[in-house]
Amino acid sequence: MAVETKKLTVPITKPSLTEEEARAPFESIRSGWVTQGPKVAEFERAVAAYTGAKHGIATTSCTTGLHLALASTGIGPGDEVICPSFTFIASANAILYTGATVVFCEVDPRTFNIDPEDAERRITKKTKAIMPVDQIGLACDIDAINDIGKRHGIDVVEDAAPAIGESYKGRKVGSNAHSTVFSFHPRKVITTGEGGMITTDDDALADRARKLRAHGMSVSDLDRHKADRVIIEEYRELGFNYRMTDIQASIGLVQLRRLDELLRLRRERADRYNRELPEITGIEIPYVPDYAEHTYQSYCLRLSKDCRLDREDLMTNLLRRGIATRRGVMASHLERTYTDRNGTVSLPVTEEATRTTMLIPLYATMTAEEQSHVIDSLREELQ
Ligand SMILES: *Cc1c(COP(=O)(O)O)cnc(C)c1O
């Protein structure tokens, strides 16, 4: 038995892709329309309909989507944007791309999502936006952030990279902020290889974002292709190339149809962890407030003070047993990119959270045997 379990290796994550995703790009490839075209438009409409937003604007990634959303509202040098440090560094980097200054704020010690009071304290005359994050798939308290935005006249751009399918107070993430941005990286809930999507109800923002993602071109390729007269396009401002391709969008359409089922499978596995892990001394399961559901893009444990092993030793021992883990979410303000620019910033809740958290394997196709191996190994290591 011991020998058998040793051979079982459990990755941190695995995308769920079927024959249907493999065949999906066939039509685009055969038609010759491989870049952004009708499939992207269809995928945008499907994500907008799913989330309840008016518009979807597909991009090459969540990072470029966040940059595009900020740039489309005119944020640039001299402006400040507040975001939590406890997030993947891409959130802050997207702010930096605009030339604006990143102002890091704290997270709530239970949810590990943005602390609205701390964010509000950091508002200055230069603050143009707040970027809350739905970290590892748990919806942030967006009503509190929208309220701050309204009172101070500042924009809210929600980084929902891991949170497609998540709900906040029964409302789908994607329809709750001025703009929301999702990721379709393979590490997230559904994937297009690389890819991202902005959702918004704001017609003007959607129009500007569509232009800026395609070099600032006044007419899209698809519209020119469909036109029965010659159209000479114009370039009135500096744009980017952040176009998703039809090859990616055709995969995304299949993944989106499977999203609710994939979420059900993730939550089923998370529920098993939630039931069985609390019996083990030294680890705490994730806290989910009543207003959220959690996509469990990642399953994050917190090591408590009575944990027998320190985190690196636990991760090493699990790796020897064939189980991949990752440190919990990073503290962006401690990375050179930001210490060079912002100097030393002290965020005690964030620093404690980044030291004491770790991610364990969870994915839709995880077998009961794989999950038992993770749970048994944690129990054996920690008792
Ligand atoms: C993954 C992730 C990103 C980056 O997404 P990409 O699509 O890889 O650019 C940004 N923010 C958060 C919170 C993420 O988890």
The ligand as an ORCA input file, in Angstrom:
! r2SCAN-3c Opt
* xyz 0 1
  C      -3.589     34.914    -13.219
  C      -3.843     36.238    -12.692
  C      -3.559     37.387    -13.456
  C      -2.885     37.314    -14.818
  O      -3.652     36.676    -15.782
  P      -3.038     36.438    -17.244
  O      -4.204     36.049    -18.085
  O      -2.016     35.367    -17.132
  O      -2.439     37.730    -17.684
  C      -3.872     38.617    -12.929
  N      -4.435     38.734    -11.707
  C      -4.710     37.660    -10.942
  C      -5.360     37.852     -9.617
  C      -4.406     36.377    -11.405
  O      -4.683     35.312    -10.632
*
